[in-house]
């Protein structure tokens, strides 16, 4: 295991923490491994730990930690995340300094575990690497946070594979695998890379479980969508092959939804008219039979959006030379509009229909899982509001450089404004700084080019590629 994967960012964070520490002289300082840290406060640690277990864990996110007694390594990472979450919620700069120190300690302890021949395979080591990625999104500062998050996700993928397939036999091992698998696949989708083959093999080897098998089947479809995006980016497949892959993926996704919505399915959902909810969209929200399944339905909606964009770009690039029958002109747009609206209607369920001032229990988990779907839904609206250009590669490219959510007479603009309000709520009330960066992006403040076919931000030099 390459322990260098966290070293550079550890030094960087340590320098920031040391600089902030030197600005204050009111707290005792101790020396360890060449860096200076404050003595931990027992009361602060209890508060951070309690906050973590109350707000980071839900049936669909980190549920394997429920009832677990963390060892010294895992506790450091939990304290880093819990302290950061509390500091963000309360807008407490000193709390952020403490969180960074916990993070430095967690990085050092994790690297030590990764070098150890047996500890590298422990549950606590794998969970710690996974939580380090979560910390990056809690404390999102700049573009460097993206690379740090990717490093942690790739590190967890390495540790996961090193532990071997036998880990999925136990309930905790299977739950841990499913949680990390989701992060690894998301990274592949946004990085336009293929997913590791062991994810497919181990997912296929999981025992049938009515609570989790639908999510396993969706993960396998997501792996194929990642392969589609990789093929579109690299052009290592002909466009007729890509068109077939996209059509097949869409058919698989439709089949998944039909089976998952079947009568008496525990994974189904229905609409509820709830105009009193502060987060309902047009007075409606979804109600899910199983709390954790809003996550998988939103993944399904995101996959429908991603597939439709690649499929449309392939047709734009190669029509009329493709032998397949093209979808109707409105097919792609209406698919994305429907998925965007369903993501909005799900928001009230994810964020709770309770109108209390404080975010409910599990708020960090729910907000964290909602950011990407809300961003994709917003981009479906921006696509209608902006003036795209078409690249030689067939993709529509939009320059997101101005606010498009301020027109009260345009339905797409008002829906975009509603989404940005939810993202701001996640940033300001729940305390996930990643959402702050997403909000600025959607408001046009980041002034970037976005390739709709690839569903990603691109450099200005790539616009004409």
N, C-alpha and C positions, 0 to 999 in steps of 0.2 A: 504494500500500500504506500502510495506516494504521500508522505506527510508534508511535502512542500506545498500542497494545494491550498493551505490556509495561511502560509507563513507571511506572504507579502501584506495581506490585509491585516494580519495581527499586528505587525509593526506599525502600520498606518493608524489603526485604531488606538494602539498604545500611545503613540505620539499625541493624538488628540486628547486622550484621557489625561495624560501627564500634563499637557498644557493647561487644561481646564482645572486640574488639581492644584497647580502652582498659583492659580488666580485666587485661591481661597486658603487662608491660614488658620481657619477656626476648627479644623478637624484633624485628629491625629493621623499620622502617616507611618506606614510600615514598608519595608523593602523586601521584594521577592522577585527573583529572576531578573533583577536589573530594572524593574519598573516599580513605581510608587503607587500604592493603592490605599484607600481609606479602610479603616477597620469596619467590618460590617456591623450594621445595627440589627439586633435580633428582631425588634419590632418591625423594621422596614422589610426584613426578609420574610417574616410571617405574612405581612400584608401583600408582598409581591407574589408569594407562593399561593396564597388564598385567591388572589385576583386571577392568577393563571388558571387554576383549577375551576374557577367559577365562570370565566369568560372565554377561555381558549378551547375548551373541550365540549363537544356536542356529540350526539349519536353518529353524526356523519363526518366528524373531524377529530382526530387524536383520541378517539374513544378508548383505545387500548391503554391509555394512561389512567383511566378511571380506576381508582382503588390501588394503583401502583405506588409503592414506596420508593422514591428515587434514591439512587446511590449518590455519592459525592459528585461524580462527573455530571450526571443528569441534573442534579440540583443546581449546579452552576448555570447551566443553559436555561433551565426553567426560571431562575432568578433574573437572568438577563432579559428574557422575554417578558416576564411579569412586571419587572421594574420599568421597562420601556413602555409597556402598555399603560401602566398607571401614570407615568410621567407625561405621555402623550395626551391621555384623557384630561389630566389636570393642568396641562401646559406648564409643566414644572421643569425648568432647565437644569436644576441641580439633580433632579431625578434622572434626567437623561445622562448626566455625567456618571452617576452611579451605575446606570445600566451599561454604559460603555465599559466600565471597569469589570463588571461581571462578564461581559462579552469577551474581553481580553483573557480573563481567567478561563472561561469556557473554551476558547480557541486553544489555549496552551494545554489544557487538560485533554481536550479531544485529540490534539496532535500526539500527545503521549500515548493515549489509548490506541491510536492508529499504528503506532510503531510497535506495540506489544503483540506478540504472536497469538495470544488467545483473547485478550481483551478487545482486539479489533473486531471480533465476531460477536461481542456481547450486545444484547438488546439496547443497553444504555448508550453505547457508542453510536449505534445506528440512529437512535432517536435523537441524540445530541446533534449529530450532523444535520438531521432533518430540521430540528428547531433552529439551528443557526441560519438556515435559509429563511425561516419565518421571521427571525429577528431583523434580517436585512430589509424585509418589506415593512416591518413595523417602523423602522428608523430611516427609511428611504431618504437619501440626501442628494444624490446626483446620479448621473449616468453610470458611475462606478458601482452603484448599488446593484445595477442589472447584472454586471459581470460577477459580483460577489455572490448574488443569489444563484446564478448559473453554476458557479464553482461548487457551492454547497450541494445543489441538486445533483450535479455530476459526481460529487464525492459520495453522496448517499447511494447513488446507483452502483458505484464501485464496491462499497461495503456490502450492499444488498447481494450482489452477485457473489462476492467472496464467501458469504455465509452459506451459500448453497441452497439447493431446492428443498432440502429436508425441513427448512425453517417454517414452511407454510403448513406443516402438518398440525402444529399447535394452534389453538384459537388466537393467542396473542401474536404469534408469528404470521398467521394469515391476515389478521387485521393490520399489522404493521406493514406487510407487503402491499396490501391494497391502498393504504394511505400514501406510501412512497411511490407506488406505481402511478398514481394520479399526477404527482408533481413531475415525475420523469417524463410522462407522456405530454404534459402541458409544455414542458421545456422543449421537447422535440417538435411540437406543433409550431411554437413561436420561433424556434431556431431553424425550422425547415430541414430537420435531420430525421433520419430513420430511427425508430425505437430499437433498443437492444432486443435481440431475439429471445433472450431468456425470459423477458416479460411475457411474451406470447406463450412459451412452453410452460411456464409455471402457472399462468392464468388458466390454461387449458387443463392443468393437473389439479386445480382446486376442486374440492368436493362440492356437490350441489348444495346450495343453501338459498332458500327462497328470499332471504333478506339481502343477499349479496350477489347471487348469480346474475341477476339482470345487469348490475354494475360491471360484473366481469365481462359479460357479452359486449357491453358498450365500450369497455376498454379495448377489446380486440378490434372493434370497428375503428376506434380512435387511432390505433396503431396503423391501420390501413390508410386512414386519412393523412397521418404524418408521412407515410410513404408517398402518397399522392402529392403533397406539398413539396416534398424533397424532389420528386421527379419533375415537377413543374419548374422549380428553381434551377435545377442542374441541367434540364433538358436531356437527361440520359434515356428518356423514353420518347417515342414519337407521339404526336398529338392525338392520333386515333387511339393509342393505348391509354393516354391520359384521360381522354373522353370516356372510354370504357370504364376505367378505374373510378372516375367521378360518378358516372351513372350507377355503377355497382354499389358504391359507398352510399349514395342517396337511397337506393332501394333497400339496402341493409338497415339504414337509419329509420326509414319508414316502417319496415317490418318490425324493428325493435319497439317502436312506439305503439304499434298496433297490439303486439303481444303484451307489452307492459301496461297498457290501458285496458286490457281485457277485463271482462266482468269479474268482480270479486278479487282482483289483483291487489295485493297489499302495497304495490308500488304506484297505484294510480292517484289521480288528483282531480279536483273539480273546482269550478268557479264559485265564488261567494260574493254577493253584493254587500259591500261594507263601506259606505260613503263616509263613515265616521273615522275610519283608520287614517292616521296621518301619513301613511306610506302607500295607500291604495292608489292604483292608476285608474283614472276615470271611474272611481267608486267601486272598483272590483279588485279582488285578490284571489289567489289560489289557496286551496286547502289540501294538504297532502296527508294520505293515510299514515305514512311513516315519515317522521320528521326529517330524516337524513336524505330523503329522496329528492328534495328540491335541488340538491347539489347535482345529482345525476341527470335530472331533466334539464337543468341549465347547461350541463355539458353537452347533452344531446342537441339543444338549440344552438349552441356555439358551433358544433360540428356541422349542423345543417348550413349555417352561414358560411363557414370556411369552405365547405364543398361547393356550395353554389357559386362562390366567387371564383374558385379555380376553374370550375366547369364553364362558367361564362367567359372567362379569359381565354380558355382554350378554343372555344367556338369563335370568339372574336378574332383570334390570331389565325385560324386555319379555315374558317368557312369561306367558300363552299366546298373545299377539297375533302372534308371528312366524309367517310361513307355512312356514318350514322345519321339518323333523322334528328334534326335539331329540336330542342324544346321550344315552346312558344316564347315569343319575345318577352312576355310579362312573367314568365315562370320564375326566373331568378329573383326579380324585384319583389314579387308578392311573397315568395318564400322568406326572404330576409325581413320584410315588413312584419310578417306574422310571427317570426321568431323574436324580433325585437319587442313586439307588444307583449308576448308571453313572458319574456324576461322581466318586463316592467311589472306585469301583474303578479309575478312571483315575488317581487321585492317586498311587498307588504308582509308576506308569510315569513320571508327570511329575516326581516328586520323587526318583526313582531307587529301585530295590529294594536298593541297596547300603546296608548297615547301618553304614558308617563314621561317625565322629563329625562330620567336616566335610562340609558340603554339596558335591556334586559339581560338576564344570565345567558351566557353563550354568545354575547354580542360580537366579540372579536372574531370568533370562528365564523359566524354568519356573515359579518361584514367582509371578512377576508375572502370568503368563497363567492361573494357577490360582485366584487370589483371587476374581474375580467368579463363576465357576462354583460354587466352594465356598459362597460367600455365598448364591447362589440355591438351592442344594441344601439348605442349612441352613434357609432360609425356608420351604421346602416342609415341613420337619419342624416348625418353629415353628407353622406354620399348623394342624397337627394337635394341637399341645399347648396353644395359647392359646385364649382364648374370644373369637372375633371378633364384631364387630357388623357390620351391613349398612348402608351409606350409602344415601341416596335415589338415588344414581347407580348402584346395583347392585353396588358393590364390597364385598368383605369387608374390614374394617379391624381390625387387631390392634394392641393397645398392648403394645409390647415393653418392659416395665419391670421384669422380674424374671428371674432365672436359671431356664431351663427344661431345662437339660442335666444336672441333678444327681440324677435319679431312676434308680437302677440297675436297677429292675424294669420300666421302660418302654422298649420297643425304639426308639421315636422319640427319646426323651431320650438314650439311650446313643449312638445314631448322631449326634445333634447334638453330644454331647460329643466324639466322635471327630473331627468336622469342625472344631470349635473348636481341638482339639489341633493339627491340621494348619495351621490359620490362625496359631496361636501360633508354630508352628515356622517358618513363613515370616517372621513378624515378628521373632522372637528369634534364630534361627539363620542365616537367609538375610539378614535385615536390611532388610526393606521396611516402613517405618512405616505405610503405608496399611493393612497387615494388622492392625496394632495397633488402629486405629480400627474396622475391621470386627469384630475379636474383641470389643471392648467393646459394639458394637451387638448382636451375636448373644447376648452374655451378659445383655442387658437393662440394661446400665449407662448407655446413652445416653438411655433412657426416651423413646422416640419412638413416634409412630403410623406404621403402615405400611399403605399401601393395596395390597391384593393384586391387585385388578383392574388397577391402573396399575403395579404392581411398583415402587413407590417410596415413600420416606419423605415424609410430608406434615406440614404445620403443623397444630397442634391446632385452629385455626379452620376447617380444611378438612374436619374429621371429619364435620360435619353438612351439608356442601355437596352 
